[in-house]
Amino acid sequence: MIRLEQLTKIFESRQGRTVAADRVTLSVEEGQTCVLLGPSGCGKTTTLKMINRLIMPTSGKVFINGQDTTDYDSMTLRRNIGYVIQQTGLFPNMTVAQNIAVVPRLLGWSRQRIAARTEELLDMMALDPDTFAPRYPNELSGGQQQRIGVARALAADPPVLLMDEPFGAIDPINRSAIQDQFLTMQEKLGKTVLFVSHDINEAVKMGDVIALFRDGRLEQFDTPDHILAQPANDFIADFVGHDRTLKRLPLTRVAQAMNAQSLTLQPDFSLAQARQLIAEARLSSAAVINQQGELLGIAHQDRMAGNGTLSGWDPVSVKAHPEDDLRTAISLMLDHQQSWLPCVDDAGHFRGSITLQDISRALGDGTLPAEQLADA
C-alpha cells in the first residue's frame, strides 16, 4: 500500500513562489492501479516524482507498506520502485537484455537468474526473447521500446510501479494494444501502480481509482465510475466531459443491468399459453429454453396464431454474455437492429435479457438519448 500524507512541493524562483503540490493526501491499496489525472501543470507528475524522491517534497510524508520512505536512502528506495516514463529512457548503447538487467545487476543477481528473468519478461511483453534480447533500442518501434521500458521497471520484481504518461507518445492503435497487454499483466502480477495521465479515457480504462488534480490540489479521489457518475464540482464535470454517461458503459457489466427474471417459454407450452404470457408481460417476443435452461431460440408473438404447441421459434442470431460490458451490449443491439438481447453464459444457459431501458436504469440516468447511443 502507498499512502501520501499532506505531501507538498513549493518551487522558489526569481519569478516567485509556485505551489506544485498542495497537501496531497491519498491511499492506494496493494494491487490497485491509481491514475493521477488532470490537465498539464496540475501537479500530478510532481506528486509521482516525490514518491521515489526524484523531487524532494517541501513537507509531508510518503509511506510504502507502512514504512516511511525517509528511512531509506534514495538509491535503495529507487531500486525497489519500478519507474516508467513516456520517453522510455532506454540506454541506447545497451541491448534490450542489458537494459532489462540494469537493476538486477546492481542488486547482485547471478547471470543465470538475470537471463531467466529477462526471458520471462520478454515473453510477458509478447516479444520473442531470441529475436529481441540482442537488439538495440534504435532497432525497435516506439511501442516495442515502451514495452521494454515496462519490462525493465519490473525486472527486480518491485512491489510498486510508477508510470509517467508511459503510452502518450504511441499511436492510438498500438497504445490501445499495449494498454490491454498491461492490464492483462497487472491482473497476473498485482503490482501497486501509480499512473500519470491527462486522458480521461485512458484513466477510466486503466485505473481502479482516479486521483483528479487541479492547480496542485487533489480535487476528487474515487473509482472511475463514481467520478463519472458524481463529479465533485463543475471543473471535474467539464474535465471528464459531457458524455460521461457514455464513458461509464465499459465500466458496467451486463450482469449488473440485465433482467434475470425475464420471461421464458418452454417448447412444450401451448400457443395459447405462450400468447397469454407474452401479452401479460407486455412483450413482443421471449426466449425459449429447455428444461436444462439452455437457450433454444426466440419466439415472436406475431407468429403465434392458431392452436397447438409452441414451435417455429427463430434461432438466436446475437446474444450477450453476463460478463460483457454495456458498451459491447449496445453495439450488438445497434449493429443487429435489436431492441433487446438474451444473456447466455459459457455453458449456453439463459441468464436473463437486457434492453436499452435496463442499461439506462443501471446507469441511473433516466434515458440515454438515441443519438448518443448511436455513437457509443
Secondary structure, DSSP 8 states (H G I E B T S, - for coil): -EEEEEEEEEEEETTEEEEEEEEEEEEE-TT-EEEEE-STTSSHHHHHHHHTTSS--SEEEEEETTEEGGGS-HHHHHHTEEEEETT----TTS-HHHHHTHHHHHTT--HHHHHHHHHHHHHHTT--HHHHTT--GGGS-HHHHHHHHHHHHHTT--SEEEEESTTTTS-HHHHHHHHHHHHHHHHHH--EEEEEES-HHHHHHH-SEEEEEETTEEEEEE-HHHHHHS-SSHHHHHHH-TTHHHHTGGGSBHHHHSBTT--EE-TTSBHHHHHHHHHHTT-SEEEEE-TT-BEEEEEEGGG--SSSB----B-----B-TTSBHHHHHHHHHHTT-SEEEEE-TTSBEEEEEEHHHHHHHHTSS---HHHHHT-
